[in-house]
Amino acid sequence: MERLRSSPLHANISAALDKHLEVIHVVQSRRKDEIVNASNRQRQGAPRCQDDRDVFALALAIKEMSAATRKARTTLWCALQMTLPK
């Protein structure tokens, strides 16, 4: 869109996209932690209460990703509206 406009977009647009990417990485990390901890507990026969913490951390990360996704979609729509000819 920047190339179509021949000028840079507003800084908030790139900030929202950067935040979205950051939150995606957090979700990936939480999911990886959940898988690793679940497999370790299964081998050791540990109680399930620890597993809930991993699930809650993943759920919170997904909630943050959902909000960041909505914001990124809105900022991309705004960027498109600024790019389209009038």
N, C-alpha and C positions, 0 to 999 in steps of 0.2 A: 504494500500500500504506500510505503514511503517512496518507492520508485515511481509509482503512478502519479503521486502528488508532486514529485520533485522537491519535496521538503520533508524534514523530519516530523514525526508525529509527536503529540504531547508526551511529556516524560511520564505521566501517570499511566499511559497505555503500556509502555515497556515495563514499568514497575509492577503492574498487575500481572503481566505475563511471566515476569521473573518470580513473583510470589507463587503463582500457580505451579510453575515447575518445581519450586522449592517444596511446596506442600506435597506434590506427587512423590518426590524423593522421600519425604517423611513417611508417607503411607507405605511405600515399598519397604522402608527400613522396619517399620512396625510389623508388617506382615512377615518379613524375614525373621524377626525376633520371635514372633509368635510360633512360627513353624519350628525353629530351632529349640525353643524352650519346651514346646509340646513333645517333640521327639525325645529330648533329654529326660523329661518327667516320665514318659512312657517306659523308657528303659529302666528307670530307677524305681518306678512304682510310687511316686510321690503323690500327695493329695492334690486335689483338683483346684483348690482355692487360689493357688499361684497362677493357674491358667486364666482365671477371671481378670487378673490385672492386665495381662497381655491383650485380652479381648477388649477391655475397656480402653486401653491406650490406642488400639487399632480403631475402635469406634470413634473416639475423639478425633483422631487423625483424619478419618473419612469425613466426619462432620466439617472439619476445617477445609478439607479438599472440596467439598460440595459448595461451601461459601466462596472459596477462591475461584471455582469453576464458573459460578454465576457471575462473579465480578469480571472475570476474563472474557466471558461471552459478551457481557454488556460493553466492555471497553472496545472489544473488536467490532461490535456493531457500530459504536460511535466512530471508530476509525474508518469504517466502511462508509458511513454517511458523510464524513468529511472528505473522503476520497472521490466519491461519485460526483460527476459533473452536475451542475445545477440547471 
